[in-house]
């Protein structure tokens, strides 16, 4: 404490080291409030309050990352840190977030919800396979750039990109070229430089495998028509099956009634009066 408040006679100075976001070990922009010179009449409470200003409440940098200031905007750099998940202690005032070249496999729901100032996310070169529907909730409206290239993404839910205004980079992923991907690309804002890198790793028709999706669509492919035709055929077959069952039931019912009426005509039942006269005649004899 003596070091923290030492200075000239009659003057108290807050040390420069406390004015750094991570202490003297890392170079950071100094906080102007911490460079105050405290006169001898300054109360201890004011000195303590000044020291509190030096503590980076809510803006600490994740352990595996490096935080810098770029033109007044905070950049959180976590590239090539062998991360397996998105850090949860990212500063709330972060504008740029680089998580490229890690081992992240999933983007869970609300992964960036508390980062309302975020404008750019780089998740390229990871091992992402699954993206939750609410992965970008809370940042979708303000985000300007989202790089998902070089991952293991086969499909992405359309709901995850509904309100997203950012330019997307989706190249170099093992995409399944189907209706879901076609609908996503129809609504998303794709980076023009990365569009041709979206290649069909699998597809409903073998002729499209290995080809750029844009080339397949330009040739007249419509991946959304295949499921619809299959659904229509299934409905028609179901209706035909019910109609055939109904027709078979009607035919069996008619045949049964005809056979029954024919049996009645060939073997008529004896009337009660006739049966009584026949019995009296046999008795008389």
Order of alpha helices (4+ residues) and beta strands (2+ residues): beta-beta-alpha-beta-beta-beta-beta-beta-beta-beta-beta-beta-alpha-beta-beta-alpha-alpha-alpha
